[in-house]
């Protein structure tokens, strides 16, 4: 449901209403993902978001691990406005000796919810995701465990993340799945073939991650840009593909310039025109980036512009 009169949108069939621009918090305490993170800077990101109309925060057990949930929980507690904040977190990672494995067993998921509640210093989680599928648990049984937690009032909505279409169908056998989070952006559009039609048909809200394709679709790179982190192994940032992708981004820049907007705002606004997508969760490492993401809400795309962007990346 999209209501242009109000800033808040309903997430699929849930009773959660959010600003369409949320905040992904993997850079808040995500020390295992980013080196040299300052935790006070991270907490300020969350404060900036909450003080400027963002009410949807996305975290996970594995960000840190554990630390992102703790820091997000601290900031929410200090606001005294828990009921105004829609909080999403995820679980499935289990440490076994030196190894990290995925566990979707009902017992593990229930314990994961309880542990997240403690770290977040809250008595309910608005949206709880199974972060990754495991290889052995029937997915309807995994979701059934979360349905029990929902019936107990410990979670309000059920999500799955990184599930294949078949896994999603099994998970949703009883119609309990509310949200599916997966990788989707203008350079990787496989989800449009079967996944997005399925979620739309079943009123499951789709939350894309990596919406800006590791920064490429933010329009910040040029042909001389070099990467020395996890981006150096991403095919869309290498060689001829990189050059071709930069040319596509420049076509979007013309649309953005005409609107006095940035490429990233136009790209995020394009996703939000999709009926299956209610909310975006761009990450940020600095408070000014949080504020910048919100400028997406000022971008109105015409039908012709939506089609043009679609064709540039077809």
Beta strands, then each sheet from edge to edge (+ up, - down):
strand 1: 8-10
strand 2: 17-19
strand 3: 23-24
strand 4: 56-58
strand 5: 86-91
strand 6: 93-96
strand 7: 99-102
strand 8: 125-130
strand 9: 155-161
strand 10: 179-183
strand 11: 205-209
sheet 1: 1+ 2-
sheet 2: 3+ 4+ 5+ 8+ 9+ 10+ 11+
sheet 3: 6+ 7-
end
